[in-house]
Amino acid sequence: MNVPTMAEMMAQGKQPEVLFWVGCAGSFDDRAKKITKAFVKILNKANVEFAVLGTEESCTGDPAKRAGNEFLFQMQAMTNIEVLNAYEVKKIVTACPHCFNTLKNEYPELGGTYQVVHHTELLKSLLDQGKITIEGGKFEGKRITFHDPCYLGRANDVYEAPRDLIKKLDAELVEMKRCKTNGLCCGAGGAQMFKEAEKGDKEIFIERTEEAIETQPNIIATGCPFCNTMITDGVKATEKENEIEVLDIAELIANAEDL
């Protein structure tokens, strides 16, 4: 797999078209690494000049900020901004809506202004430009429901790019009762991923997974590694793992392309 770092690119006197911000989940979580690899395969296939920061990348500070530690957030953000600005980064793509939201909306006031896109938006633009083609044979006739990540949908109004990509797979896109602006959180946002749930009648991720199962899908698609983890846990908890797959949009595209 061809994954150059910004340091390697700069040493060759090159400036990549886009920086791929991998994020904590995409770097360290075994399940999310598969999403990272699928996305890299597509970028390579489409001949997109990209680079990663590698060991120079650290957490955007999103969990710290959501948990109320503004001081830690600003420390993490400033460190990243210094690195990004030193490399004169202009455009960033990430497969994590948490990183996407923080880099796009919260870094500018600290001196880090970049064009930030979610990986589904970049994939849609590659498709529109003809740099990738999607043959949906593998997924033809499959029922796919899309779970809207909070920080992608309601926080940043990105609803259509992932859906447009699913439609290109010749699959049947089935919507949950609560979707788009009325979507329900998977239960991991706002740093909830890293703490135990408060007492209540039911876990949020179970509630959301049950809503997805109501659509009788073959696949539950999402565009966020945290959502992926929560929905996968929900599918296991409802004993549907033999019937329903949970896949990121990038994995759907890579699988359709046999990458």
Rosetta silent file (secondary structure, phi, psi, omega in degrees, C-alpha in Angstrom):
SEQUENCE: MNVPTMAEMMAQGKQPEVLFWVGCAGSFDDRAKKITKAFVKILNKANVEFAVLGTEESCTGDPAKRAGNEFLFQMQAMTNIEVLNAYEVKKIVTACPHCFNTLKNEYPELGGTYQVVHHTELLKSLLDQGKITIEGGKFEGKRITFHDPCYLGRANDVYEAPRDLIKKLDAELVEMKRCKTNGLCCGAGGAQMFKEAEKGDKEIFIERTEEAIETQPNIIATGCPFCNTMITDGVKATEKENEIEVLDIAELIANAEDL
SCORE:     score description
SCORE:     0.000 S_00000001
   1 L     0.000  133.296 -177.649    0.000    0.000    0.000 S_00000001
   2 L   -93.334  103.390  179.047    1.322    3.397   -0.981 S_00000001
   3 L  -130.034   86.999  179.945    0.942    5.772    2.006 S_00000001
   4 L   -74.281  152.447  174.746    3.515    8.593    1.887 S_00000001
   5 E   -96.307  160.551  177.584    4.055   10.913    4.861 S_00000001
   6 H   -60.104  -38.417 -179.577    4.162   14.695    4.626 S_00000001
   7 H   -61.143  -43.898  178.802    7.805   14.589    5.745 S_00000001
   8 H   -64.006  -42.884  179.755    8.703   12.248    2.852 S_00000001
   9 H   -61.567  -46.327 -178.554    6.799   14.411    0.377 S_00000001
  10 H   -64.286  -36.041  179.218    8.474   17.609    1.570 S_00000001
  11 H   -62.544  -29.138  178.338   11.896   15.952    1.361 S_00000001
  12 L   -90.569    3.319 -179.662   11.162   15.345   -2.334 S_00000001
  13 L    73.819   22.248 -178.731   10.031   18.940   -2.755 S_00000001
  14 L  -107.213  151.111  174.666    6.418   17.867   -3.359 S_00000001
  15 L  -121.238  113.322 -178.175    3.178   19.231   -1.927 S_00000001
  16 L   -66.713  156.615  179.692    0.337   16.675   -1.947 S_00000001
  17 L   -64.339  -36.877 -174.798   -3.095   17.632   -3.205 S_00000001
  18 E  -147.665  143.564  173.332   -4.691   16.571    0.072 S_00000001
  19 E   -95.447  126.627  175.796   -3.654   15.573    3.592 S_00000001
  20 E   -91.253  110.667  178.449   -5.415   12.443    4.853 S_00000001
  21 E   -88.130  110.405 -171.146   -6.085   12.930    8.571 S_00000001
  22 L   -76.375  -40.803 -179.971   -6.356    9.365    9.861 S_00000001
  23 H    83.773  162.635 -176.050   -7.562   10.066   13.414 S_00000001
  24 H   -61.357  -48.506 -176.842   -7.186    7.990   16.579 S_00000001
  25 H   -62.448  -48.541 -178.211   -9.755    5.330   15.650 S_00000001
  26 H   -64.802  -19.850  179.593   -8.455    4.898   12.106 S_00000001
  27 H   -91.429  -38.949 -168.423   -4.902    4.542   13.428 S_00000001
  28 H  -114.424  -26.883 -177.479   -5.348    2.304   16.470 S_00000001
  29 L   -81.675  125.604 -174.391   -8.718    0.538   16.418 S_00000001
  30 H   -58.037  -38.949  179.659   -8.481   -2.794   14.591 S_00000001
  31 H   -69.454  -44.079 -176.902  -11.941   -2.453   13.039 S_00000001
  32 H   -69.972  -24.545  177.076  -11.428    1.172   11.978 S_00000001
  33 H   -59.901  -32.094  179.775   -8.039    0.338   10.412 S_00000001
  34 H   -65.425  -34.989  177.273   -9.987   -1.591    7.757 S_00000001
  35 H   -66.684  -45.138  178.334  -11.837    1.628    6.876 S_00000001
  36 H   -56.318  -47.455 -178.105   -8.504    3.481    6.627 S_00000001
  37 H   -64.584  -41.283  179.381   -7.093    0.800    4.306 S_00000001
  38 H   -61.550  -42.494 -178.921  -10.218    0.771    2.122 S_00000001
  39 H   -66.868  -41.392  178.834  -10.051    4.558    1.723 S_00000001
  40 H   -62.393  -40.251  178.803   -6.311    4.496    0.904 S_00000001
  41 H   -59.931  -41.110  179.990   -6.938    1.844   -1.772 S_00000001
  42 H   -67.338  -43.211  179.127   -9.520    4.106   -3.401 S_00000001
  43 H   -59.874  -42.617  178.862   -7.196    7.153   -3.251 S_00000001
  44 H   -65.329  -42.374 -179.958   -4.414    5.125   -4.887 S_00000001
  45 H   -62.127  -37.602 -177.395   -6.789    3.772   -7.557 S_00000001
  46 L   -85.097    2.265 -178.199   -7.969    7.316   -8.329 S_00000001
  47 L    55.856   40.276  176.216   -4.339    8.578   -8.468 S_00000001
  48 L   -83.025  126.946  177.019   -5.008   11.179   -5.787 S_00000001
  49 L   -78.614  109.523 -178.260   -1.782   12.733   -4.522 S_00000001
  50 E  -136.766  165.875  174.868   -2.142   12.471   -0.752 S_00000001
  51 E  -149.429  161.291  174.573   -0.015   12.125    2.354 S_00000001
  52 E  -115.992  163.630  176.679   -0.480   11.434    6.059 S_00000001
  53 L   -81.567  -21.893 -178.824    1.279   13.027    9.010 S_00000001
  54 H    66.162 -131.983 -176.885    2.196    9.636   10.462 S_00000001
  55 H   -68.783  -11.383  178.159    3.724    9.936   13.931 S_00000001
  56 H   -81.392  -10.749  178.929    3.381   13.741   13.737 S_00000001
  57 L   -85.634  134.311  172.034   -0.417   13.445   13.912 S_00000001
  58 L  -128.858  174.411 -177.448   -1.999   13.552   17.357 S_00000001
  59 L   -53.970  140.671  179.570   -5.613   13.627   18.570 S_00000001
  60 L   -64.908  -20.845 -176.805   -7.539   16.695   17.336 S_00000001
  61 L    99.396    2.493 -178.414   -8.684   17.284   20.915 S_00000001
  62 H   -55.444  -51.608 -178.183  -12.350   16.559   20.175 S_00000001
  63 H   -61.386  -38.123  179.419  -12.932   14.187   23.152 S_00000001
  64 H   -62.085  -44.792 -178.414  -11.190   16.588   25.547 S_00000001
  65 H   -65.336  -45.405 -178.803  -13.327   19.522   24.374 S_00000001
  66 H   -64.382  -32.208 -179.384  -16.602   17.568   24.508 S_00000001
  67 L   -82.208   -2.435  173.754  -15.749   16.332   28.006 S_00000001
  68 L    99.424    6.472 -179.653  -15.242   19.935   29.111 S_00000001
  69 L   -98.177   77.965 -176.355  -11.442   20.165   29.228 S_00000001
  70 H   -62.368  -35.779 -178.951  -10.957   23.259   27.061 S_00000001
  71 H   -61.896  -47.823  179.254   -7.363   23.722   28.270 S_00000001
  72 H   -64.807  -40.933  177.772   -6.299   20.252   27.073 S_00000001
  73 H   -55.995  -48.982 -176.548   -8.199   20.740   23.798 S_00000001
  74 H   -65.844  -35.330  176.813   -6.345   23.976   23.029 S_00000001
  75 H   -62.599  -46.719 -179.596   -2.993   22.392   23.869 S_00000001
  76 H   -65.544  -43.235 -178.640   -3.671   19.475   21.498 S_00000001
  77 H   -63.031  -45.677 -177.807   -5.081   21.752   18.805 S_00000001
  78 H   -62.288  -38.565  177.647   -2.171   24.210   18.900 S_00000001
  79 H   -61.011  -46.600  179.980    0.359   21.375   18.554 S_00000001
  80 H   -65.263  -41.592 -178.372   -1.459   20.060   15.469 S_00000001
  81 H   -62.559  -40.375  177.488   -1.902   23.523   13.967 S_00000001
  82 H   -59.671  -42.840  179.565    1.841   24.212   14.240 S_00000001
  83 H   -66.224  -48.487 -178.042    2.586   20.985   12.360 S_00000001
  84 H   -61.719  -43.303 -178.795   -0.105   21.587    9.697 S_00000001
  85 H   -70.305  -32.688  177.385    0.946   25.197    9.107 S_00000001
  86 H   -63.247  -34.632  178.322    4.633   24.237    8.921 S_00000001
  87 L   -87.506    0.883 -179.828    3.721   21.896    6.047 S_00000001
  88 L    55.290   43.497 -179.871    1.517   24.612    4.490 S_00000001
  89 L   -68.136  133.938  179.743   -1.437   22.235    4.386 S_00000001
  90 L  -110.044  -41.113 -173.992   -4.412   23.609    2.425 S_00000001
  91 E  -127.499  133.717 -178.807   -6.845   20.703    2.118 S_00000001
  92 E  -125.110  136.881  171.561   -7.606   17.923    4.621 S_00000001
  93 E  -120.950  142.150  177.303   -9.768   14.813    4.214 S_00000001
  94 E  -144.667  149.919  178.777  -10.772   12.555    7.093 S_00000001
  95 L   -93.263    3.631 -178.726  -12.994    9.505    7.554 S_00000001
  96 L  -112.934  115.620 -179.720  -13.910   10.601   11.093 S_00000001
  97 H   -61.228  -25.763  178.707  -16.726   13.167   11.492 S_00000001
  98 H   -68.311  -47.710  175.383  -15.373   14.128   14.931 S_00000001
  99 H   -61.839  -44.625 -179.242  -11.998   15.098   13.439 S_00000001
 100 H   -54.712  -51.564 -177.791  -13.823   16.666   10.465 S_00000001
 101 H   -63.916  -42.896 -176.564  -16.003   18.885   12.669 S_00000001
 102 H   -69.347  -47.070 -179.957  -13.149   19.950   14.969 S_00000001
 103 H   -62.899  -40.059 -174.641  -10.641   20.692   12.187 S_00000001
 104 H   -76.132  -44.498 -169.083  -13.258   22.527   10.109 S_00000001
 105 H  -105.470  -20.339 -173.482  -15.115   24.533   12.743 S_00000001
 106 L  -114.920  -17.016  177.522  -12.905   24.854   15.809 S_00000001
 107 L   -77.355  -32.486 -176.860   -9.336   25.125   14.505 S_00000001
 108 H   -54.711  -40.894 -177.140   -9.799   28.420   12.581 S_00000001
 109 H   -70.445  -11.332  177.489  -10.147   30.531   15.758 S_00000001
 110 H  -104.149    6.342  176.031   -6.825   29.062   16.951 S_00000001
 111 L   100.277   13.178  179.239   -5.016   29.902   13.705 S_00000001
 112 L  -117.825   94.220 -177.432   -5.623   26.739   11.702 S_00000001
 113 L  -111.196  116.894 -176.685   -7.723   27.458    8.594 S_00000001
 114 L  -139.000  161.014  170.411   -7.998   24.666    6.043 S_00000001
 115 E   -85.244  114.358 -174.882  -10.415   23.302    3.492 S_00000001
 116 E  -114.773  127.318  178.935  -11.727   20.239    5.336 S_00000001
 117 E  -126.756  150.290  174.882  -13.839   17.547    3.657 S_00000001
 118 E   -82.701  152.926 -174.867  -15.312   14.281    4.857 S_00000001
 119 H   -61.349  -28.770  177.884  -14.228   11.177    2.983 S_00000001
 120 H   -68.297  -33.185  177.996  -17.737   10.645    1.573 S_00000001
 121 H   -67.939  -42.065  179.223  -17.593   14.147    0.041 S_00000001
 122 H   -66.024  -42.419  178.906  -14.203   13.442   -1.541 S_00000001
 123 H   -60.979  -40.616  178.475  -15.395   10.056   -2.852 S_00000001
 124 H   -63.417  -41.824 -179.733  -18.459   11.737   -4.374 S_00000001
 125 H   -68.580  -35.910  176.533  -16.280   14.355   -6.102 S_00000001
 126 H   -63.562  -38.157  178.755  -13.927   11.621   -7.436 S_00000001
 127 H   -66.939  -45.634 -179.947  -16.980    9.842   -8.827 S_00000001
 128 H   -62.235  -33.586  179.999  -18.337   13.049  -10.398 S_00000001
 129 L   -83.373   -4.700 -179.402  -14.936   13.724  -12.006 S_00000001
 130 L    78.877   12.644 -179.662  -14.787   10.180  -13.387 S_00000001
 131 L   -78.740  -24.136  169.180  -11.665    9.320  -11.388 S_00000001
 132 L  -130.534  148.892  174.098  -13.464    6.343   -9.890 S_00000001
 133 L  -121.815  146.335 -179.065  -16.312    4.318  -11.326 S_00000001
 134 L  -115.378  117.306  172.424  -18.614    2.191   -9.231 S_00000001
 135 L   -99.658  111.186 -170.927  -19.879   -1.105  -10.543 S_00000001
 136 H   -85.623   11.659 -175.035  -22.549   -2.037   -8.046 S_00000001
 137 H   -44.780  -45.549 -177.322  -22.913   -5.678   -9.070 S_00000001
 138 H   -61.448  -30.810 -174.311  -21.893   -7.041   -5.684 S_00000001
 139 H  -109.075    9.293 -177.290  -24.527   -4.991   -3.916 S_00000001
 140 L   -59.493  127.343  177.811  -27.270   -5.092   -6.536 S_00000001
 141 L    80.915   -7.006  179.177  -30.634   -5.549   -4.871 S_00000001
 142 L   -73.375  142.941  176.527  -29.150   -5.393   -1.369 S_00000001
 143 E   -90.433  119.040 -178.829  -31.084   -3.346    1.168 S_00000001
 144 E  -122.146  128.312  173.402  -28.767   -0.752    2.719 S_00000001
 145 E  -110.512  143.677 -177.923  -29.760    1.726    5.430 S_00000001
 146 E  -110.301  126.748  175.869  -27.495    4.666    6.282 S_00000001
 147 L   -92.803  121.448 -179.270  -26.970    5.872    9.836 S_00000001
 148 L   -77.787  116.609  172.697  -26.223    9.618    9.901 S_00000001
 149 L   -66.332  137.546 -176.128  -23.267   10.461   12.172 S_00000001
 150 L   -56.146  -44.399 -173.554  -24.208   13.473   14.342 S_00000001
 151 L   -79.018   -9.456  174.814  -21.062   15.459   13.572 S_00000001
 152 L   -94.666  -48.010 -176.173  -21.444   14.858    9.846 S_00000001
 153 L   -79.094  -83.606 -172.308  -25.182   15.399    9.477 S_00000001
 154 L   -63.411  -30.587 -178.690  -26.765   17.750   11.967 S_00000001
 155 L   -80.043  -27.445 -174.079  -23.506   19.537   12.814 S_00000001
 156 L  -134.888    7.727  174.997  -22.333   20.064    9.225 S_00000001
 157 L    58.473   31.267  174.963  -25.311   19.361    6.915 S_00000001
 158 L   -99.389  100.267 -178.723  -23.597   16.552    4.982 S_00000001
 159 L  -119.043  -35.204 -168.318  -26.471   14.215    4.151 S_00000001
 160 H   -85.744  -33.480 -176.245  -26.455   13.589    0.414 S_00000001
 161 H   -55.322  -51.193  179.588  -22.860   12.564   -0.413 S_00000001
 162 H   -63.289  -36.563 -179.390  -23.018    9.199    1.406 S_00000001
 163 H   -69.201  -39.175  178.087  -26.494    8.490    0.073 S_00000001
 164 H   -60.622  -38.978  179.915  -25.497    9.330   -3.505 S_00000001
 165 H   -67.525  -40.328  178.326  -22.634    6.833   -3.224 S_00000001
 166 H   -62.878  -41.477 -179.338  -24.939    4.088   -1.895 S_00000001
 167 H   -62.345  -31.828 -179.834  -27.361    4.682   -4.787 S_00000001
 168 L   -69.210  -14.407 -179.029  -24.493    4.189   -7.262 S_00000001
 169 L   -82.210    3.771 -174.912  -24.061    0.644   -5.915 S_00000001
 170 L    61.325   24.347  178.536  -27.387   -0.372   -7.528 S_00000001
 171 L   -95.435  166.677  176.772  -28.537   -1.121   -3.990 S_00000001
 172 E   -96.180  114.004  179.233  -31.871   -0.226   -2.443 S_00000001
 173 E   -83.554  116.002  179.387  -31.393    2.649    0.012 S_00000001
 174 L  -112.370  129.296 -176.159  -33.912    2.262    2.836 S_00000001
 175 L   -92.824  143.866  173.053  -34.283    5.079    5.354 S_00000001
 176 L   -75.510  161.761  178.752  -34.850    4.691    9.083 S_00000001
 177 L   -57.136  -44.784  177.845  -37.783    6.504   10.687 S_00000001
 178 L  -100.933  108.142 -179.693  -35.308    8.887   12.320 S_00000001
 179 L  -146.901  171.422 -179.709  -32.811   10.032    9.707 S_00000001
 180 H    52.072 -126.337 -174.646  -31.086   13.132    8.332 S_00000001
 181 H   -65.013  -17.398 -179.482  -31.969   16.212   10.455 S_00000001
 182 H  -105.360   15.582 -176.443  -34.016   13.986   12.760 S_00000001
 183 L   -62.272  155.735  178.377  -31.324   11.302   13.079 S_00000001
 184 L  -106.050  137.798  179.233  -30.599    9.611   16.395 S_00000001
 185 L   -61.788  148.958  177.031  -27.103    9.520   17.912 S_00000001
 186 L   -77.481  -14.464  179.654  -25.375    6.108   18.107 S_00000001
 187 L   105.794   -2.128 -175.613  -24.441    6.900   21.688 S_00000001
 188 L  -104.289  -15.784 -175.074  -20.704    7.534   21.226 S_00000001
 189 L   -68.374  168.253  177.681  -20.565   11.261   20.406 S_00000001
 190 L    63.164   33.559  179.680  -19.591   14.003   22.814 S_00000001
 191 L    67.221   11.024  178.024  -16.838   11.804   24.346 S_00000001
 192 H   -67.228  -21.822  179.000  -19.513    9.317   25.529 S_00000001
 193 H   -54.622  -32.100 -169.093  -17.458    6.619   23.744 S_00000001
 194 H  -102.191   14.799  178.988  -14.951    6.715   26.599 S_00000001
 195 L  -138.498  162.760  176.550  -17.252    6.451   29.610 S_00000001
 196 L   -76.019  151.366 -179.590  -19.846    4.091   30.995 S_00000001
 197 L   -71.393  150.147  172.907  -23.490    4.889   30.300 S_00000001
 198 L   -72.185  165.326 -179.821  -25.661    6.498   32.971 S_00000001
 199 L   -66.624  140.682  178.544  -28.484    4.437   34.421 S_00000001
 200 L  -172.723 -173.001 -177.820  -31.521    4.185   32.225 S_00000001
 201 L   -80.123  -32.346 -173.543  -33.953    1.811   30.554 S_00000001
 202 L  -156.241  146.704  175.773  -31.906    1.087   27.446 S_00000001
 203 L   -71.675  143.693  179.815  -28.530    1.847   25.866 S_00000001
 204 H   -59.205  -41.872 -175.435  -28.694    4.391   23.003 S_00000001
 205 H   -65.601  -29.135  176.312  -26.779    2.110   20.637 S_00000001
 206 H   -69.704  -45.403  178.856  -29.366   -0.668   21.152 S_00000001
 207 H   -56.729  -46.823 -177.074  -32.205    1.786   20.441 S_00000001
 208 H   -68.345  -40.806 -179.699  -30.510    2.992   17.269 S_00000001
 209 H   -64.474  -38.454  178.343  -29.620   -0.499   16.055 S_00000001
 210 H   -62.657  -37.583  177.213  -33.231   -1.635   16.567 S_00000001
 211 H   -64.117  -37.974  178.600  -34.388    1.289   14.394 S_00000001
 212 H   -67.833  -42.045 -177.852  -31.948    0.153   11.706 S_00000001
 213 H   -64.515  -30.623  177.968  -33.088   -3.479   11.958 S_00000001
 214 H   -57.357  -27.735 -178.975  -36.720   -2.349   11.456 S_00000001
 215 L   -79.828   -1.262 -178.474  -35.783   -1.443    7.861 S_00000001
 216 L    52.900   56.193 -176.367  -34.821   -5.118    7.309 S_00000001
 217 L   -86.200  156.508  166.779  -31.402   -4.258    5.865 S_00000001
 218 L   -85.802  -31.584 -177.271  -28.689   -6.541    4.542 S_00000001
 219 E  -137.627  135.531  168.810  -26.153   -3.836    5.392 S_00000001
 220 E  -102.881  117.863 -177.946  -26.090   -0.932    7.832 S_00000001
 221 E  -100.925  146.910  174.729  -23.773    1.699    6.358 S_00000001
 222 E  -146.490  173.668 -177.594  -22.160    4.536    8.247 S_00000001
 223 L  -129.832   32.863 -175.973  -19.477    7.161    7.751 S_00000001
 224 L  -152.001  130.144 -178.641  -17.889    7.272   11.207 S_00000001
 225 H   -63.614  -31.927  178.612  -15.618    4.810   13.045 S_00000001
 226 H   -68.933  -46.724  177.575  -17.357    5.504   16.381 S_00000001
 227 H   -59.128  -41.161 -179.260  -20.813    4.889   14.893 S_00000001
 228 H   -57.754  -46.036  179.493  -19.435    1.742   13.265 S_00000001
 229 H   -61.578  -46.877 -175.767  -18.290    0.395   16.649 S_00000001
 230 H   -66.669  -44.461 -178.868  -21.591    1.198   18.367 S_00000001
 231 H   -68.558  -37.664  176.398  -23.830   -0.193   15.630 S_00000001
 232 H   -60.574  -43.891  176.381  -21.648   -3.331   15.366 S_00000001
 233 H   -61.451  -38.724  179.488  -22.081   -3.823   19.131 S_00000001
 234 H   -65.432  -40.729  179.020  -25.821   -3.295   18.689 S_00000001
 235 H   -64.859  -39.595  177.025  -26.028   -5.895   15.929 S_00000001
 236 H   -66.195  -42.844 -177.669  -24.182   -8.378   18.160 S_00000001
 237 H   -64.055  -30.953  179.187  -26.389   -7.565   21.150 S_00000001
 238 L   -94.456    8.803  176.343  -29.509   -8.231   19.075 S_00000001
 239 L    55.493   44.830  179.402  -27.909  -11.455   17.712 S_00000001
 240 L  -115.407   10.539 -172.295  -28.159  -10.344   14.083 S_00000001
 241 L   -64.292  -19.611  177.917  -24.454  -10.488   13.178 S_00000001
 242 L   -82.636  -14.881 -176.510  -25.013  -13.456   10.819 S_00000001
 243 L  -107.138  -30.829 -171.999  -27.669  -11.557    8.876 S_00000001
 244 L  -123.048  129.993  174.977  -26.527   -7.923    8.882 S_00000001
 245 E   -96.906  146.675  173.744  -23.151   -6.405    7.963 S_00000001
 246 E  -114.323  115.643 -174.263  -21.994   -3.032    9.301 S_00000001
 247 E  -133.393  145.666  172.978  -19.758   -1.291    6.751 S_00000001
 248 E   -77.292  154.925  178.901  -18.297    2.158    6.190 S_00000001
 249 H   -55.097  -41.295 -179.802  -19.085    3.900    2.892 S_00000001
 250 H   -61.718  -37.328  178.766  -15.395    3.589    1.897 S_00000001
 251 H   -67.794  -38.850  177.260  -15.560   -0.176    2.440 S_00000001
 252 H   -59.540  -46.033 -178.492  -18.682   -0.428    0.280 S_00000001
 253 H   -66.102  -45.476 -178.687  -16.933    1.420   -2.569 S_00000001
 254 H   -63.182  -39.823  179.570  -13.680   -0.557   -2.207 S_00000001
 255 H   -67.587  -39.153  179.123  -15.632   -3.864   -2.146 S_00000001
 256 H   -63.867  -31.912 -177.788  -17.652   -2.872   -5.189 S_00000001
 257 L   -90.308   -4.645 -175.366  -14.404   -2.120   -7.000 S_00000001
 258 L    57.174   40.452 -178.645  -12.643   -5.298   -5.782 S_00000001
 259 L   -78.929    0.000    0.000   -9.758   -3.151   -4.546 S_00000001
